[in-house]
Amino acid sequence: MKTIPILLSSVNSVKGFVNAVNKYDFEVNLIVGNHVVDAKSIMGIFSLDLSKPIKTEIHSDDCDKFLTEINEFVK
């Protein structure tokens, strides 16, 4: 498992991030405070406070391609 901070500052960035996450079979969770949402859920993401960086847990050790794809969102 890897943990990284991301910043999703616009509707288009949320859409791009969700599209990237949905290409992979492993789980990705977004955590803000006590709230944990599935990163594959666009509605779940919009329930979070997007004004600050979001802790992202990637449940895979083989995620280098995914990390490259979401590099624009990494804070």
N, CA, C and O atoms as a Maestro MAE file, in Angstrom:
{
 s_m_m2io_version
 :::
 2.0.0
}

f_m_ct {
 s_m_title
 :::
 protein
 m_atom[300] {
  # First column is atom index #
  i_m_mmod_type
  r_m_x_coord
  r_m_y_coord
  r_m_z_coord
  i_m_residue_number
  s_m_chain_name
  s_m_pdb_residue_name
  s_m_pdb_atom_name
  i_m_atomic_number
  :::
  1 25 0.843 -1.179 0.000 1 A "MET " " N  " 7
  2 3 0.000 0.000 0.000 1 A "MET " " CA " 6
  3 2 0.887 1.241 0.000 1 A "MET " " C  " 6
  4 15 1.914 1.288 0.677 1 A "MET " " O  " 8
  5 25 0.470 2.244 -0.773 2 A "LYS " " N  " 7
  6 3 1.173 3.518 -0.818 2 A "LYS " " CA " 6
  7 2 0.200 4.627 -0.459 2 A "LYS " " C  " 6
  8 15 -0.992 4.540 -0.756 2 A "LYS " " O  " 8
  9 25 0.709 5.664 0.179 3 A "THR " " N  " 7
  10 3 -0.101 6.815 0.555 3 A "THR " " CA " 6
  11 2 0.539 8.071 -0.017 3 A "THR " " C  " 6
  12 15 1.730 8.318 0.170 3 A "THR " " O  " 8
  13 25 -0.284 8.873 -0.729 4 A "ILE " " N  " 7
  14 3 0.195 10.124 -1.313 4 A "ILE " " CA " 6
  15 2 -0.865 11.205 -1.119 4 A "ILE " " C  " 6
  16 15 -2.051 10.896 -1.009 4 A "ILE " " O  " 8
  17 25 -0.447 12.467 -1.078 5 A "PRO " " N  " 7
  18 3 -1.435 13.558 -1.050 5 A "PRO " " CA " 6
  19 2 -1.756 14.003 -2.477 5 A "PRO " " C  " 6
  20 15 -0.861 14.094 -3.317 5 A "PRO " " O  " 8
  21 25 -3.038 14.280 -2.751 6 A "ILE " " N  " 7
  22 3 -3.430 14.811 -4.047 6 A "ILE " " CA " 6
  23 2 -4.270 16.064 -3.835 6 A "ILE " " C  " 6
  24 15 -4.791 16.302 -2.745 6 A "ILE " " O  " 8
  25 25 -4.391 16.854 -4.884 7 A "LEU " " N  " 7
  26 3 -5.236 18.041 -4.848 7 A "LEU " " CA " 6
  27 2 -6.125 18.023 -6.086 7 A "LEU " " C  " 6
  28 15 -5.640 18.012 -7.218 7 A "LEU " " O  " 8
  29 25 -7.426 18.019 -5.851 8 A "LEU " " N  " 7
  30 3 -8.416 18.032 -6.924 8 A "LEU " " CA " 6
  31 2 -9.145 19.366 -6.842 8 A "LEU " " C  " 6
  32 15 -10.108 19.514 -6.090 8 A "LEU " " O  " 8
  33 25 -8.675 20.333 -7.623 9 A "SER " " N  " 7
  34 3 -9.132 21.711 -7.449 9 A "SER " " CA " 6
  35 2 -10.255 22.137 -8.389 9 A "SER " " C  " 6
  36 15 -10.731 23.269 -8.303 9 A "SER " " O  " 8
  37 25 -10.688 21.247 -9.289 10 A "SER " " N  " 7
  38 3 -11.761 21.620 -10.222 10 A "SER " " CA " 6
  39 2 -12.585 20.392 -10.591 10 A "SER " " C  " 6
  40 15 -12.190 19.256 -10.330 10 A "SER " " O  " 8
  41 25 -13.724 20.644 -11.197 11 A "VAL " " N  " 7
  42 3 -14.584 19.543 -11.652 11 A "VAL " " CA " 6
  43 2 -13.834 18.690 -12.673 11 A "VAL " " C  " 6
  44 15 -13.919 17.463 -12.642 11 A "VAL " " O  " 8
  45 25 -13.104 19.335 -13.572 12 A "ASN " " N  " 7
  46 3 -12.355 18.585 -14.586 12 A "ASN " " CA " 6
  47 2 -11.252 17.734 -13.975 12 A "ASN " " C  " 6
  48 15 -10.981 16.637 -14.463 12 A "ASN " " O  " 8
  49 25 -10.613 18.219 -12.917 13 A "SER " " N  " 7
  50 3 -9.578 17.413 -12.276 13 A "SER " " CA " 6
  51 2 -10.181 16.196 -11.582 13 A "SER " " C  " 6
  52 15 -9.585 15.118 -11.594 13 A "SER " " O  " 8
  53 25 -11.363 16.358 -10.976 14 A "VAL " " N  " 7
  54 3 -12.044 15.214 -10.360 14 A "VAL " " CA " 6
  55 2 -12.403 14.186 -11.431 14 A "VAL " " C  " 6
  56 15 -12.180 12.991 -11.241 14 A "VAL " " O  " 8
  57 25 -12.957 14.642 -12.553 15 A "LYS " " N  " 7
  58 3 -13.308 13.724 -13.646 15 A "LYS " " CA " 6
  59 2 -12.084 13.000 -14.176 15 A "LYS " " C  " 6
  60 15 -12.130 11.790 -14.400 15 A "LYS " " O  " 8
  61 25 -10.980 13.726 -14.382 16 A "GLY " " N  " 7
  62 3 -9.755 13.108 -14.877 16 A "GLY " " CA " 6
  63 2 -9.189 12.093 -13.909 16 A "GLY " " C  " 6
  64 15 -8.722 11.029 -14.317 16 A "GLY " " O  " 8
  65 25 -9.231 12.418 -12.623 17 A "PHE " " N  " 7
  66 3 -8.726 11.499 -11.604 17 A "PHE " " CA " 6
  67 2 -9.574 10.230 -11.551 17 A "PHE " " C  " 6
  68 15 -9.032 9.125 -11.532 17 A "PHE " " O  " 8
  69 25 -10.894 10.380 -11.528 18 A "VAL " " N  " 7
  70 3 -11.788 9.218 -11.472 18 A "VAL " " CA " 6
  71 2 -11.610 8.339 -12.711 18 A "VAL " " C  " 6
  72 15 -11.597 7.113 -12.599 18 A "VAL " " O  " 8
  73 25 -11.475 8.944 -13.873 19 A "ASN " " N  " 7
  74 3 -11.241 8.166 -15.104 19 A "ASN " " CA " 6
  75 2 -9.948 7.373 -15.011 19 A "ASN " " C  " 6
  76 15 -9.895 6.222 -15.443 19 A "ASN " " O  " 8
  77 25 -8.903 7.978 -14.450 20 A "ALA " " N  " 7
  78 3 -7.623 7.272 -14.285 20 A "ALA " " CA " 6
  79 2 -7.751 6.118 -13.301 20 A "ALA " " C  " 6
  80 15 -7.265 5.020 -13.571 20 A "ALA " " O  " 8
  81 25 -8.398 6.352 -12.165 21 A "VAL " " N  " 7
  82 3 -8.535 5.318 -11.132 21 A "VAL " " CA " 6
  83 2 -9.336 4.124 -11.656 21 A "VAL " " C  " 6
  84 15 -9.012 2.976 -11.350 21 A "VAL " " O  " 8
  85 25 -10.360 4.386 -12.429 22 A "ASN " " N  " 7
  86 3 -11.231 3.310 -12.910 22 A "ASN " " CA " 6
  87 2 -10.571 2.388 -13.928 22 A "ASN " " C  " 6
  88 15 -11.150 1.361 -14.280 22 A "ASN " " O  " 8
  89 25 -9.395 2.718 -14.405 23 A "LYS " " N  " 7
  90 3 -8.661 1.852 -15.332 23 A "LYS " " CA " 6
  91 2 -7.965 0.700 -14.612 23 A "LYS " " C  " 6
  92 15 -7.496 -0.240 -15.255 23 A "LYS " " O  " 8
  93 25 -7.894 0.767 -13.282 24 A "TYR " " N  " 7
  94 3 -7.107 -0.202 -12.511 24 A "TYR " " CA " 6
  95 2 -8.001 -1.035 -11.600 24 A "TYR " " C  " 6
  96 15 -9.047 -0.577 -11.141 24 A "TYR " " O  " 8
  97 25 -7.562 -2.278 -11.348 25 A "ASP " " N  " 7
  98 3 -8.346 -3.222 -10.546 25 A "ASP " " CA " 6
  99 2 -8.166 -3.034 -9.041 25 A "ASP " " C  " 6
  100 15 -9.028 -3.454 -8.269 25 A "ASP " " O  " 8
  101 25 -7.084 -2.425 -8.611 26 A "PHE " " N  " 7
  102 3 -6.854 -2.300 -7.172 26 A "PHE " " CA " 6
  103 2 -7.698 -1.178 -6.575 26 A "PHE " " C  " 6
  104 15 -8.197 -0.304 -7.285 26 A "PHE " " O  " 8
  105 25 -7.844 -1.225 -5.248 27 A "GLU " " N  " 7
  106 3 -8.637 -0.219 -4.531 27 A "GLU " " CA " 6
  107 2 -7.816 1.035 -4.281 27 A "GLU " " C  " 6
  108 15 -6.614 0.976 -4.021 27 A "GLU " " O  " 8
  109 25 -8.498 2.167 -4.368 28 A "VAL " " N  " 7
  110 3 -7.898 3.457 -4.021 28 A "VAL " " CA " 6
  111 2 -8.919 4.177 -3.153 28 A "VAL " " C  " 6
  112 15 -10.070 4.349 -3.554 28 A "VAL " " O  " 8
  113 25 -8.502 4.594 -1.973 29 A "ASN " " N  " 7
  114 3 -9.380 5.321 -1.055 29 A "ASN " " CA " 6
  115 2 -8.877 6.734 -0.854 29 A "ASN " " C  " 6
  116 15 -7.671 6.982 -0.842 29 A "ASN " " O  " 8
  117 25 -9.819 7.668 -0.695 30 A "LEU " " N  " 7
  118 3 -9.495 9.049 -0.372 30 A "LEU " " CA " 6
  119 2 -9.946 9.304 1.059 30 A "LEU " " C  " 6
  120 15 -11.053 8.927 1.443 30 A "LEU " " O  " 8
  121 25 -9.087 9.945 1.847 31 A "ILE " " N  " 7
  122 3 -9.359 10.133 3.273 31 A "ILE " " CA " 6
  123 2 -9.210 11.610 3.631 31 A "ILE " " C  " 6
  124 15 -8.170 12.222 3.390 31 A "ILE " " O  " 8
  125 25 -10.262 12.163 4.206 32 A "VAL " " N  " 7
  126 3 -10.242 13.521 4.742 32 A "VAL " " CA " 6
  127 2 -10.841 13.430 6.141 32 A "VAL " " C  " 6
  128 15 -12.033 13.161 6.295 32 A "VAL " " O  " 8
  129 25 -10.016 13.655 7.153 33 A "GLY " " N  " 7
  130 3 -10.488 13.512 8.527 33 A "GLY " " CA " 6
  131 2 -10.944 12.093 8.782 33 A "GLY " " C  " 6
  132 15 -10.182 11.145 8.592 33 A "GLY " " O  " 8
  133 25 -12.196 11.942 9.217 34 A "ASN " " N  " 7
  134 3 -12.762 10.613 9.480 34 A "ASN " " CA " 6
  135 2 -13.507 10.044 8.289 34 A "ASN " " C  " 6
  136 15 -14.036 8.935 8.368 34 A "ASN " " O  " 8
  137 25 -13.561 10.773 7.192 35 A "HIS " " N  " 7
  138 3 -14.306 10.340 6.013 35 A "HIS " " CA " 6
  139 2 -13.400 9.591 5.047 35 A "HIS " " C  " 6
  140 15 -12.335 10.078 4.667 35 A "HIS " " O  " 8
  141 25 -13.838 8.400 4.655 36 A "VAL " " N  " 7
  142 3 -13.126 7.582 3.682 36 A "VAL " " CA " 6
  143 2 -14.087 7.295 2.541 36 A "VAL " " C  " 6
  144 15 -15.189 6.793 2.762 36 A "VAL " " O  " 8
  145 25 -13.666 7.617 1.312 37 A "VAL " " N  " 7
  146 3 -14.510 7.330 0.153 37 A "VAL " " CA " 6
  147 2 -13.709 6.558 -0.884 37 A "VAL " " C  " 6
  148 15 -12.483 6.656 -0.946 37 A "VAL " " O  " 8
  149 25 -14.416 5.796 -1.686 38 A "ASP " " N  " 7
  150 3 -13.842 5.055 -2.799 38 A "ASP " " CA " 6
  151 2 -13.471 6.065 -3.884 38 A "ASP " " C  " 6
  152 15 -14.322 6.842 -4.317 38 A "ASP " " O  " 8
  153 25 -12.229 6.066 -4.322 39 A "ALA " " N  " 7
  154 3 -11.771 7.028 -5.330 39 A "ALA " " CA " 6
  155 2 -12.396 6.782 -6.697 39 A "ALA " " C  " 6
  156 15 -12.266 7.618 -7.591 39 A "ALA " " O  " 8
  157 25 -13.065 5.660 -6.873 40 A "LYS " " N  " 7
  158 3 -13.740 5.374 -8.134 40 A "LYS " " CA " 6
  159 2 -15.141 5.975 -8.171 40 A "LYS " " C  " 6
  160 15 -15.832 5.873 -9.184 40 A "LYS " " O  " 8
  161 25 -15.563 6.596 -7.082 41 A "SER " " N  " 7
  162 3 -16.898 7.183 -6.961 41 A "SER " " CA " 6
  163 2 -16.832 8.700 -7.089 41 A "SER " " C  " 6
  164 15 -16.374 9.384 -6.174 41 A "SER " " O  " 8
  165 25 -17.285 9.218 -8.213 42 A "ILE " " N  " 7
  166 3 -17.249 10.666 -8.414 42 A "ILE " " CA " 6
  167 2 -18.139 11.382 -7.398 42 A "ILE " " C  " 6
  168 15 -17.787 12.465 -6.931 42 A "ILE " " O  " 8
  169 25 -19.275 10.800 -7.053 43 A "MET " " N  " 7
  170 3 -20.164 11.408 -6.060 43 A "MET " " CA " 6
  171 2 -19.521 11.390 -4.674 43 A "MET " " C  " 6
  172 15 -19.669 12.341 -3.907 43 A "MET " " O  " 8
  173 25 -18.814 10.320 -4.357 44 A "GLY " " N  " 7
  174 3 -18.113 10.249 -3.081 44 A "GLY " " CA " 6
  175 2 -17.050 11.325 -2.971 44 A "GLY " " C  " 6
  176 15 -16.892 11.939 -1.916 44 A "GLY " " O  " 8
  177 25 -16.319 11.558 -4.051 45 A "ILE " " N  " 7
  178 3 -15.274 12.580 -4.044 45 A "ILE " " CA " 6
  179 2 -15.880 13.965 -3.834 45 A "ILE " " C  " 6
  180 15 -15.330 14.776 -3.090 45 A "ILE " " O  " 8
  181 25 -17.008 14.237 -4.487 46 A "PHE " " N  " 7
  182 3 -17.624 15.551 -4.334 46 A "PHE " " CA " 6
  183 2 -18.203 15.771 -2.936 46 A "PHE " " C  " 6
  184 15 -18.576 16.894 -2.598 46 A "PHE " " O  " 8
  185 25 -18.285 14.723 -2.123 47 A "SER " " N  " 7
  186 3 -18.748 14.891 -0.746 47 A "SER " " CA " 6
  187 2 -17.610 15.337 0.181 47 A "SER " " C  " 6
  188 15 -17.846 15.653 1.347 47 A "SER " " O  " 8
  189 25 -16.382 15.361 -0.338 48 A "LEU " " N  " 7
  190 3 -15.216 15.742 0.463 48 A "LEU " " CA " 6
  191 2 -14.907 17.222 0.323 48 A "LEU " " C  " 6
  192 15 -15.359 17.872 -0.620 48 A "LEU " " O  " 8
  193 25 -14.139 17.752 1.262 49 A "ASP " " N  " 7
  194 3 -13.633 19.117 1.181 49 A "ASP " " CA " 6
  195 2 -12.459 19.108 0.201 49 A "ASP " " C  " 6
  196 15 -11.381 18.607 0.518 49 A "ASP " " O  " 8
  197 25 -12.678 19.666 -0.992 50 A "LEU " " N  " 7
  198 3 -11.660 19.625 -2.040 50 A "LEU " " CA " 6
  199 2 -10.741 20.843 -2.025 50 A "LEU " " C  " 6
  200 15 -9.921 21.011 -2.927 50 A "LEU " " O  " 8
  201 25 -10.870 21.683 -1.020 51 A "SER " " N  " 7
  202 3 -10.040 22.886 -0.964 51 A "SER " " CA " 6
  203 2 -8.654 22.610 -0.387 51 A "SER " " C  " 6
  204 15 -7.779 23.474 -0.439 51 A "SER " " O  " 8
  205 25 -8.448 21.420 0.158 52 A "LYS " " N  " 7
  206 3 -7.181 21.052 0.778 52 A "LYS " " CA " 6
  207 2 -6.690 19.740 0.175 52 A "LYS " " C  " 6
  208 15 -7.476 18.999 -0.416 52 A "LYS " " O  " 8
  209 25 -5.399 19.446 0.317 53 A "PRO " " N  " 7
  210 3 -4.900 18.147 -0.166 53 A "PRO " " CA " 6
  211 2 -5.628 16.977 0.493 53 A "PRO " " C  " 6
  212 15 -6.038 17.049 1.652 53 A "PRO " " O  " 8
  213 25 -5.774 15.917 -0.262 54 A "ILE " " N  " 7
  214 3 -6.508 14.725 0.173 54 A "ILE " " CA " 6
  215 2 -5.531 13.558 0.285 54 A "ILE " " C  " 6
  216 15 -4.752 13.297 -0.632 54 A "ILE " " O  " 8
  217 25 -5.580 12.865 1.409 55 A "LYS " " N  " 7
  218 3 -4.751 11.673 1.610 55 A "LYS " " CA " 6
  219 2 -5.307 10.558 0.737 55 A "LYS " " C  " 6
  220 15 -6.494 10.241 0.803 55 A "LYS " " O  " 8
  221 25 -4.446 9.970 -0.077 56 A "THR " " N  " 7
  222 3 -4.853 8.933 -1.016 56 A "THR " " CA " 6
  223 2 -4.125 7.641 -0.690 56 A "THR " " C  " 6
  224 15 -2.895 7.601 -0.681 56 A "THR " " O  " 8
  225 25 -4.886 6.579 -0.420 57 A "GLU " " N  " 7
  226 3 -4.307 5.268 -0.131 57 A "GLU " " CA " 6
  227 2 -4.499 4.366 -1.342 57 A "GLU " " C  " 6
  228 15 -5.627 4.103 -1.760 57 A "GLU " " O  " 8
  229 25 -3.396 3.898 -1.897 58 A "ILE " " N  " 7
  230 3 -3.409 3.009 -3.058 58 A "ILE " " CA " 6
  231 2 -3.095 1.613 -2.550 58 A "ILE " " C  " 6
  232 15 -2.011 1.371 -2.020 58 A "ILE " " O  " 8
  233 25 -4.031 0.701 -2.708 59 A "HIS " " N  " 7
  234 3 -3.894 -0.651 -2.163 59 A "HIS " " CA " 6
  235 2 -3.252 -1.586 -3.177 59 A "HIS " " C  " 6
  236 15 -3.845 -2.578 -3.600 59 A "HIS " " O  " 8
  237 25 -2.030 -1.244 -3.554 60 A "SER " " N  " 7
  238 3 -1.257 -2.062 -4.482 60 A "SER " " CA " 6
  239 2 0.198 -1.654 -4.355 60 A "SER " " C  " 6
  240 15 0.511 -0.484 -4.134 60 A "SER " " O  " 8
  241 25 1.083 -2.626 -4.495 61 A "ASP " " N  " 7
  242 3 2.507 -2.313 -4.508 61 A "ASP " " CA " 6
  243 2 3.007 -2.126 -5.939 61 A "ASP " " C  " 6
  244 15 4.108 -1.622 -6.159 61 A "ASP " " O  " 8
  245 25 2.188 -2.536 -6.909 62 A "ASP " " N  " 7
  246 3 2.540 -2.433 -8.320 62 A "ASP " " CA " 6
  247 2 1.683 -1.335 -8.958 62 A "ASP " " C  " 6
  248 15 0.782 -1.614 -9.749 62 A "ASP " " O  " 8
  249 25 1.979 -0.087 -8.599 63 A "CYS " " N  " 7
  250 3 1.131 1.019 -9.059 63 A "CYS " " CA " 6
  251 2 1.923 2.140 -9.718 63 A "CYS " " C  " 6
  252 15 1.450 3.274 -9.781 63 A "CYS " " O  " 8
  253 25 3.114 1.841 -10.206 64 A "ASP " " N  " 7
  254 3 3.949 2.881 -10.801 64 A "ASP " " CA " 6
  255 2 3.298 3.524 -12.023 64 A "ASP " " C  " 6
  256 15 3.378 4.739 -12.201 64 A "ASP " " O  " 8
  257 25 2.657 2.719 -12.861 65 A "LYS " " N  " 7
  258 3 1.979 3.262 -14.043 65 A "LYS " " CA " 6
  259 2 0.836 4.195 -13.618 65 A "LYS " " C  " 6
  260 15 0.643 5.259 -14.206 65 A "LYS " " O  " 8
  261 25 0.091 3.785 -12.600 66 A "PHE " " N  " 7
  262 3 -0.998 4.607 -12.075 66 A "PHE " " CA " 6
  263 2 -0.457 5.925 -11.512 66 A "PHE " " C  " 6
  264 15 -1.021 6.987 -11.775 66 A "PHE " " O  " 8
  265 25 0.619 5.862 -10.747 67 A "LEU " " N  " 7
  266 3 1.215 7.067 -10.170 67 A "LEU " " CA " 6
  267 2 1.679 8.033 -11.256 67 A "LEU " " C  " 6
  268 15 1.560 9.248 -11.100 67 A "LEU " " O  " 8
  269 25 2.206 7.500 -12.349 68 A "THR " " N  " 7
  270 3 2.613 8.350 -13.470 68 A "THR " " CA " 6
  271 2 1.382 9.020 -14.082 68 A "THR " " C  " 6
  272 15 1.422 10.198 -14.440 68 A "THR " " O  " 8
  273 25 0.304 8.274 -14.198 69 A "GLU " " N  " 7
  274 3 -0.909 8.795 -14.814 69 A "GLU " " CA " 6
  275 2 -1.560 9.899 -13.987 69 A "GLU " " C  " 6
  276 15 -2.144 10.827 -14.546 69 A "GLU " " O  " 8
  277 25 -1.464 9.807 -12.661 70 A "ILE " " N  " 7
  278 3 -2.108 10.822 -11.801 70 A "ILE " " CA " 6
  279 2 -1.118 11.870 -11.305 70 A "ILE " " C  " 6
  280 15 -1.437 12.637 -10.398 70 A "ILE " " O  " 8
  281 25 0.067 11.912 -11.882 71 A "ASN " " N  " 7
  282 3 1.114 12.821 -11.427 71 A "ASN " " CA " 6
  283 2 0.666 14.282 -11.360 71 A "ASN " " C  " 6
  284 15 1.106 15.023 -10.480 71 A "ASN " " O  " 8
  285 25 -0.194 14.697 -12.269 72 A "GLU " " N  " 7
  286 3 -0.654 16.105 -12.268 72 A "GLU " " CA " 6
  287 2 -1.471 16.462 -11.027 72 A "GLU " " C  " 6
  288 15 -1.608 17.641 -10.701 72 A "GLU " " O  " 8
  289 25 -2.016 15.457 -10.330 73 A "PHE " " N  " 7
  290 3 -2.840 15.698 -9.152 73 A "PHE " " CA " 6
  291 2 -2.060 15.603 -7.847 73 A "PHE " " C  " 6
  292 15 -2.542 16.040 -6.802 73 A "PHE " " O  " 8
  293 25 -0.853 15.031 -7.902 74 A "VAL " " N  " 7
  294 3 -0.062 14.827 -6.694 74 A "VAL " " CA " 6
  295 2 0.416 16.177 -6.170 74 A "VAL " " C  " 6
  296 15 0.956 16.997 -6.912 74 A "VAL " " O  " 8
  297 25 0.209 16.381 -4.898 75 A "LYS " " N  " 7
  298 3 0.560 17.653 -4.252 75 A "LYS " " CA " 6
  299 2 1.931 17.545 -3.653 75 A "LYS " " C  " 6
  300 15 2.423 18.505 -3.060 75 A "LYS " " O  " 8
  :::
 }
 m_bond[299] {
  # First column is bond index #
  i_m_from
  i_m_to
  i_m_order
  :::
  1 1 2 1
  2 2 3 1
  3 3 4 2
  4 3 5 1
  5 5 6 1
  6 6 7 1
  7 7 8 2
  8 7 9 1
  9 9 10 1
  10 10 11 1
  11 11 12 2
  12 11 13 1
  13 13 14 1
  14 14 15 1
  15 15 16 2
  16 15 17 1
  17 17 18 1
  18 18 19 1
  19 19 20 2
  20 19 21 1
  21 21 22 1
  22 22 23 1
  23 23 24 2
  24 23 25 1
  25 25 26 1
  26 26 27 1
  27 27 28 2
  28 27 29 1
  29 29 30 1
  30 30 31 1
  31 31 32 2
  32 31 33 1
  33 33 34 1
  34 34 35 1
  35 35 36 2
  36 35 37 1
  37 37 38 1
  38 38 39 1
  39 39 40 2
  40 39 41 1
  41 41 42 1
  42 42 43 1
  43 43 44 2
  44 43 45 1
  45 45 46 1
  46 46 47 1
  47 47 48 2
  48 47 49 1
  49 49 50 1
  50 50 51 1
  51 51 52 2
  52 51 53 1
  53 53 54 1
  54 54 55 1
  55 55 56 2
  56 55 57 1
  57 57 58 1
  58 58 59 1
  59 59 60 2
  60 59 61 1
  61 61 62 1
  62 62 63 1
  63 63 64 2
  64 63 65 1
  65 65 66 1
  66 66 67 1
  67 67 68 2
  68 67 69 1
  69 69 70 1
  70 70 71 1
  71 71 72 2
  72 71 73 1
  73 73 74 1
  74 74 75 1
  75 75 76 2
  76 75 77 1
  77 77 78 1
  78 78 79 1
  79 79 80 2
  80 79 81 1
  81 81 82 1
  82 82 83 1
  83 83 84 2
  84 83 85 1
  85 85 86 1
  86 86 87 1
  87 87 88 2
  88 87 89 1
  89 89 90 1
  90 90 91 1
  91 91 92 2
  92 91 93 1
  93 93 94 1
  94 94 95 1
  95 95 96 2
  96 95 97 1
  97 97 98 1
  98 98 99 1
  99 99 100 2
  100 99 101 1
  101 101 102 1
  102 102 103 1
  103 103 104 2
  104 103 105 1
  105 105 106 1
  106 106 107 1
  107 107 108 2
  108 107 109 1
  109 109 110 1
  110 110 111 1
  111 111 112 2
  112 111 113 1
  113 113 114 1
  114 114 115 1
  115 115 116 2
  116 115 117 1
  117 117 118 1
  118 118 119 1
  119 119 120 2
  120 119 121 1
  121 121 122 1
  122 122 123 1
  123 123 124 2
  124 123 125 1
  125 125 126 1
  126 126 127 1
  127 127 128 2
  128 127 129 1
  129 129 130 1
  130 130 131 1
  131 131 132 2
  132 131 133 1
  133 133 134 1
  134 134 135 1
  135 135 136 2
  136 135 137 1
  137 137 138 1
  138 138 139 1
  139 139 140 2
  140 139 141 1
  141 141 142 1
  142 142 143 1
  143 143 144 2
  144 143 145 1
  145 145 146 1
  146 146 147 1
  147 147 148 2
  148 147 149 1
  149 149 150 1
  150 150 151 1
  151 151 152 2
  152 151 153 1
  153 153 154 1
  154 154 155 1
  155 155 156 2
  156 155 157 1
  157 157 158 1
  158 158 159 1
  159 159 160 2
  160 159 161 1
  161 161 162 1
  162 162 163 1
  163 163 164 2
  164 163 165 1
  165 165 166 1
  166 166 167 1
  167 167 168 2
  168 167 169 1
  169 169 170 1
  170 170 171 1
  171 171 172 2
  172 171 173 1
  173 173 174 1
  174 174 175 1
  175 175 176 2
  176 175 177 1
  177 177 178 1
  178 178 179 1
  179 179 180 2
  180 179 181 1
  181 181 182 1
  182 182 183 1
  183 183 184 2
  184 183 185 1
  185 185 186 1
  186 186 187 1
  187 187 188 2
  188 187 189 1
  189 189 190 1
  190 190 191 1
  191 191 192 2
  192 191 193 1
  193 193 194 1
  194 194 195 1
  195 195 196 2
  196 195 197 1
  197 197 198 1
  198 198 199 1
  199 199 200 2
  200 199 201 1
  201 201 202 1
  202 202 203 1
  203 203 204 2
  204 203 205 1
  205 205 206 1
  206 206 207 1
  207 207 208 2
  208 207 209 1
  209 209 210 1
  210 210 211 1
  211 211 212 2
  212 211 213 1
  213 213 214 1
  214 214 215 1
  215 215 216 2
  216 215 217 1
  217 217 218 1
  218 218 219 1
  219 219 220 2
  220 219 221 1
  221 221 222 1
  222 222 223 1
  223 223 224 2
  224 223 225 1
  225 225 226 1
  226 226 227 1
  227 227 228 2
  228 227 229 1
  229 229 230 1
  230 230 231 1
  231 231 232 2
  232 231 233 1
  233 233 234 1
  234 234 235 1
  235 235 236 2
  236 235 237 1
  237 237 238 1
  238 238 239 1
  239 239 240 2
  240 239 241 1
  241 241 242 1
  242 242 243 1
  243 243 244 2
  244 243 245 1
  245 245 246 1
  246 246 247 1
  247 247 248 2
  248 247 249 1
  249 249 250 1
  250 250 251 1
  251 251 252 2
  252 251 253 1
  253 253 254 1
  254 254 255 1
  255 255 256 2
  256 255 257 1
  257 257 258 1
  258 258 259 1
  259 259 260 2
  260 259 261 1
  261 261 262 1
  262 262 263 1
  263 263 264 2
  264 263 265 1
  265 265 266 1
  266 266 267 1
  267 267 268 2
  268 267 269 1
  269 269 270 1
  270 270 271 1
  271 271 272 2
  272 271 273 1
  273 273 274 1
  274 274 275 1
  275 275 276 2
  276 275 277 1
  277 277 278 1
  278 278 279 1
  279 279 280 2
  280 279 281 1
  281 281 282 1
  282 282 283 1
  283 283 284 2
  284 283 285 1
  285 285 286 1
  286 286 287 1
  287 287 288 2
  288 287 289 1
  289 289 290 1
  290 290 291 1
  291 291 292 2
  292 291 293 1
  293 293 294 1
  294 294 295 1
  295 295 296 2
  296 295 297 1
  297 297 298 1
  298 298 299 1
  299 299 300 2
  :::
 }
}
